[in-house]
Amino acid sequence: MSLLLHCGSESATLDELANIPLPKETRTYKPISHQALATMLGAIATDLLPEFELINTQLGLARDGQQMFGVHTL
C-alpha cells in the first residue's frame, strides 16, 4: 500500500516532522509532535505484531504542517 497525497499536501520524513512547531501547551492540553506520534505508532505496531517487521513509513502533511497522515508498512 502506498500513501496518496491530495492537492495541497506534501510528503515528509520523520526528520522533517521534528521541525514543525507545537501548539502552546495549556493546563488541560498537552500537545505531542507529529514525529513522536508517528514513532510511537510504529513501535506499538511492531510490539503488538512481533512476527512482522516495520519495513517502510510514508508520511504526508497538510495545512502548513498542522495535519499529518501516513502509512506504516509491516
C-alpha positions as CSV (number, residue, x, y, z in Angstrom):
1,M,0.0,0.0,0.0
2,S,1.2,3.5,-0.7
3,L,0.3,6.9,0.5
4,L,-1.8,9.0,-1.9
5,L,-1.2,12.8,-1.5
6,H,-4.1,15.1,-2.4
7,C,-3.9,18.7,-3.6
8,G,-2.3,21.0,-1.0
9,S,-0.4,18.2,0.8
10,E,3.2,17.2,0.7
11,S,5.3,14.2,1.6
12,A,7.5,14.4,4.7
13,T,10.2,12.4,6.5
14,L,10.4,11.6,10.2
15,D,13.2,14.1,10.5
16,E,11.2,16.8,8.8
17,L,8.4,16.3,11.3
18,A,10.7,17.5,14.1
19,N,10.8,21.0,12.6
20,I,7.0,21.6,12.9
21,P,6.3,23.8,15.9
22,L,3.9,22.5,18.5
23,P,0.8,24.5,19.6
24,K,1.0,26.1,23.0
25,E,0.5,23.8,26.0
26,T,-2.3,24.7,28.4
27,R,-3.4,23.3,31.8
28,T,-5.7,20.8,30.0
29,Y,-3.9,20.3,26.7
30,K,-0.5,18.6,26.2
31,P,0.4,18.5,22.5
32,I,2.8,15.9,21.2
33,S,4.8,16.3,18.0
34,H,3.9,14.6,14.7
35,Q,7.3,12.9,14.9
36,A,6.6,11.4,18.4
37,L,3.2,10.2,17.3
38,A,4.5,8.5,14.1
39,T,7.3,6.9,16.0
40,M,5.0,5.7,18.8
41,L,2.6,4.2,16.3
42,G,5.3,2.3,14.6
43,A,6.7,1.0,17.9
44,I,3.2,-0.1,19.1
45,A,2.5,-1.9,15.8
46,T,5.8,-3.9,16.0
47,D,5.2,-4.6,19.7
48,L,1.7,-5.9,19.1
49,L,2.7,-7.9,15.9
50,P,6.2,-9.3,16.8
51,E,6.1,-11.7,13.8
52,F,6.1,-8.6,11.5
53,E,8.8,-6.1,10.7
54,L,8.2,-2.4,10.0
55,I,9.7,-2.0,6.5
56,N,8.5,1.4,5.4
57,T,6.9,4.6,6.7
58,Q,5.3,7.1,4.4
59,L,4.1,10.4,5.8
60,G,2.2,13.4,4.5
61,L,1.5,16.9,5.8
62,A,-1.3,19.3,5.0
63,R,-2.5,22.7,6.3
64,D,1.0,24.1,6.8
65,G,2.0,21.1,8.9
66,Q,-1.0,21.1,11.2
67,Q,-2.4,17.9,9.7
68,M,-0.3,14.7,9.4
69,F,-1.3,11.4,7.8
70,G,0.7,8.3,7.0
71,V,1.1,4.6,6.2
72,H,3.3,2.2,8.2
73,T,4.0,-0.9,6.1
74,L,4.7,-4.1,8.0
